[in-house]
């Protein structure tokens, strides 16, 4: 995905408007629009600002993954997990543990 698509996804996930986000970050709404449409790229300071604002890595924003890095799914899971409240994180972890138990049981049943 492009930087613009990643930014659009983050904005939509938080139910923000481009205008709201621009105001919160002291950026022009037209600048945000240009980023989303991939007609303009942010400078380093703005990349840092956006990464901090959305609690994601700059690598995530730029869709850059070194060869041995985590997959898109893992990146998404981490990003989503970080956005949860502490109680939601606890529930998420317990649900994942339940999936592990189910998978283990299914493997045992196949033997």
C-alpha positions as CSV (number, residue, x, y, z in Angstrom):
1,X,0.0,0.0,0.0
2,X,1.1,3.5,-0.6
3,X,1.8,6.1,2.1
4,X,-1.5,7.8,1.1
5,X,-3.5,4.6,1.5
6,X,-1.9,3.8,4.8
7,X,-2.7,7.4,6.1
8,X,-6.3,7.1,4.8
9,X,-6.7,3.8,6.7
10,X,-5.4,5.3,9.9
11,X,-7.7,8.3,9.6
12,X,-10.8,6.1,8.9
13,X,-10.0,3.7,11.7
14,X,-10.2,6.6,14.1
15,X,-13.3,8.1,12.6
16,X,-11.5,11.3,12.0
17,X,-12.0,13.8,9.2
18,X,-8.9,15.1,7.4
19,X,-9.8,18.5,8.6
20,X,-10.0,17.4,12.3
21,X,-6.6,15.7,12.0
22,X,-5.0,18.6,10.3
23,X,-6.2,21.0,13.0
24,X,-4.9,18.7,15.8
25,X,-1.5,18.5,14.1
26,X,-1.4,22.1,13.0
27,X,-1.2,21.1,9.3
28,X,-3.2,22.5,6.4
29,X,-6.1,20.3,5.4
30,X,-5.0,20.6,1.8
31,X,-1.6,19.1,2.9
32,X,-3.3,16.1,4.4
33,X,-5.4,15.7,1.2
34,X,-2.2,15.8,-0.9
35,X,-0.7,13.1,1.2
36,X,-3.7,10.9,0.9
37,X,-3.8,11.3,-2.9
38,X,0.0,10.6,-3.1
39,X,0.6,13.9,-4.8
40,X,2.8,15.2,-2.0
41,X,5.1,13.5,0.5
42,X,5.8,14.6,4.1
43,X,9.2,15.7,5.3
44,X,11.0,13.9,8.0
45,X,9.6,16.0,10.8
46,X,6.0,15.5,9.6
47,X,6.6,11.7,9.2
48,X,7.7,11.6,12.9
49,X,4.6,13.7,13.9
50,X,2.2,11.4,12.0
51,X,3.9,8.2,13.4
52,X,3.6,9.6,17.0
53,X,0.0,10.8,16.5
54,X,-1.1,7.4,15.2
55,X,1.3,5.3,17.4
56,X,2.7,3.5,14.4
57,X,6.3,3.2,13.0
58,X,7.5,5.3,10.1
59,X,8.2,2.0,8.4
60,X,4.5,1.3,8.6
61,X,3.5,4.7,7.2
62,X,5.9,4.2,4.3
63,X,5.0,0.6,3.8
64,X,8.7,-0.4,4.2
65,X,9.6,-3.8,5.5
66,X,13.2,-5.2,5.5
67,X,13.3,-8.8,4.2
68,X,13.2,-10.4,7.7
69,X,10.6,-8.1,9.1
70,X,7.1,-9.0,10.3
71,X,4.3,-9.4,7.8
72,X,1.5,-7.0,7.0
73,X,-0.9,-9.0,9.2
74,X,1.5,-8.9,12.1
75,X,2.0,-5.1,11.6
76,X,-1.8,-4.6,11.5
77,X,-2.3,-6.7,14.7
78,X,0.4,-4.7,16.5
79,X,-1.0,-1.4,15.4
80,X,-4.6,-2.4,16.3
81,X,-3.5,-3.8,19.7
82,X,-1.7,-0.6,20.6
83,X,-4.9,1.4,20.0
84,X,-6.9,-0.7,22.5
85,X,-7.5,0.2,26.1
86,X,-5.8,-1.8,28.8
87,X,-9.0,-3.9,29.5
88,X,-9.5,-4.4,25.7
89,X,-5.8,-5.6,25.4
90,X,-6.4,-8.1,28.2
91,X,-9.5,-9.5,26.4
92,X,-7.6,-9.6,23.1
93,X,-4.8,-11.6,24.7
94,X,-7.2,-14.0,26.3
95,X,-9.0,-14.5,22.9
96,X,-5.7,-15.2,21.2
97,X,-4.8,-17.8,23.9
98,X,-8.2,-19.4,23.2
99,X,-7.3,-19.7,19.5
100,X,-4.0,-21.3,20.5
101,X,-5.8,-23.9,22.7
102,X,-8.3,-24.6,19.8
103,X,-5.5,-25.1,17.3
104,X,-3.6,-27.4,19.7
105,X,-6.8,-29.4,20.3
106,X,-7.4,-29.7,16.5
107,X,-3.8,-30.9,16.0
108,X,-4.2,-33.5,18.7
109,X,-7.5,-34.7,17.2
110,X,-5.8,-35.2,13.8
111,X,-3.2,-37.5,15.3
